[in-house]
Amino acid sequence: MDFTPSSLTSEYQRRVAEFIDREIAPVEAQHLAELRDRENPWVVLPIIDELKEKARSQGLWNFFLPPAYASEKGRELGGPGFTNAEYAPLAELMGRHVIAPEIFNCNAPDTGNAEVLIHYGSAQQKEEWLQPLLDGQIRSAFCMTEPDVASSDATNMTATAVIEGDEVVINGRKWFSTGIGHPRCRFVIFMGLTDADADRHSRHSMVIVPVGTPGMTVDRMLSVFGYFDEPYGHGEVSFTNVRVPVTNIIAGPGRGFEIAQGRLGPGRIHHCMRLIGLAERTLEIGLERATTRTAFGKPLANLGGNRERIARARIAINQARLHVLYTAWLLDTAGAFGALSELSQIKAVVPQMAQDVVDMVIQWHGAGGLTEDHPLAGAYAAARSLRLADGPDEVHLGVVSRIELAKARAHGRNSK
């Protein structure tokens, strides 16, 4: 394997970095402060649309699109289409700033929902929902986790999507539905139980539910360590006898788990690389603090074990990056099943690494690090929440250990 970027990917890395430094970094803090100060923060401020238009006009758009799809649809959708390994460094750059992913139309959960529709959606679903999503005209949400069951085991899901004639009747309650608070959220992908008697991995379906369908209610927006992540947000959503056409089922009844596995592979690469970008920016902020702030007659960098902590942070970030790049390469070459262990490995390792780096830099900032005067508290909330999103650490470690034990048993049989 060779992680040296091609001339094309190097060009895009340069262009994205320059756009972020020139257009996004100078306005982000003011933008976030303005949102916080508004009585209603669930709005799109003009600067976001201005930056999105600039990015798209420069071809800095939809980097996550698979090469085959991007090639089929042409450059009007944005970039040339990158493999997971090629996209990873771009995701890292975007992870350095909260608003950057949306500016390039690469924010979660829209990227995952778009990929679901690309790979599994019908022609009608692509025309009605995918195209506006890729154009940046609308946003979306993903409704999977439930408050009343342990959603770390997805087979526990009790919300239902029952077929009645030419309709699907949806009932249940979901929460931490990321993106539901966005004023332009126009549809959710709902995962629900369709056939309780089927094989445990063939019981559920994914269904497109337009926002505003009768019976669908956003009950409340949920905070994470006091942050609401406006204007995207994480909501609790109830569905009471919600009816949509059976044509809104994605790929067919009972294929929910199959779709989920296809969706989560690239999504974990994206999440992890964005977190590495967050960790890099946080370490830069920390080094500035540690070399300019003095206590007891010394720079903070020279106090206690801070030099060793700096070294270990650098090593941890570099290790995490190489781990994710290897996993991205494996996903490109061997598919999701061939990268199953590695996808769980990075999901367990990278959020913990980022959390540790942010925690260290908060400590160097003292009480100020806990406030909104610095981006550190928000960074900590993001890193800590990713130890639960897309499956908690324990689930991923369980996958890794199960695969390792299976290999050990196979080796034992083969050696006899």
Beta strands, then each sheet from edge to edge (+ up, - down):
strand 1: 139-143
strand 2: 160-164
strand 3: 167-178
strand 4: 185-193
strand 5: 204-210
strand 6: 216-222
strand 7: 234-245
strand 8: 294-295
strand 9: 298-299
sheet 1: 1+ 4+ 5-
sheet 2: 2+ 3- 7+ 6-
sheet 3: 8+ 9-
end
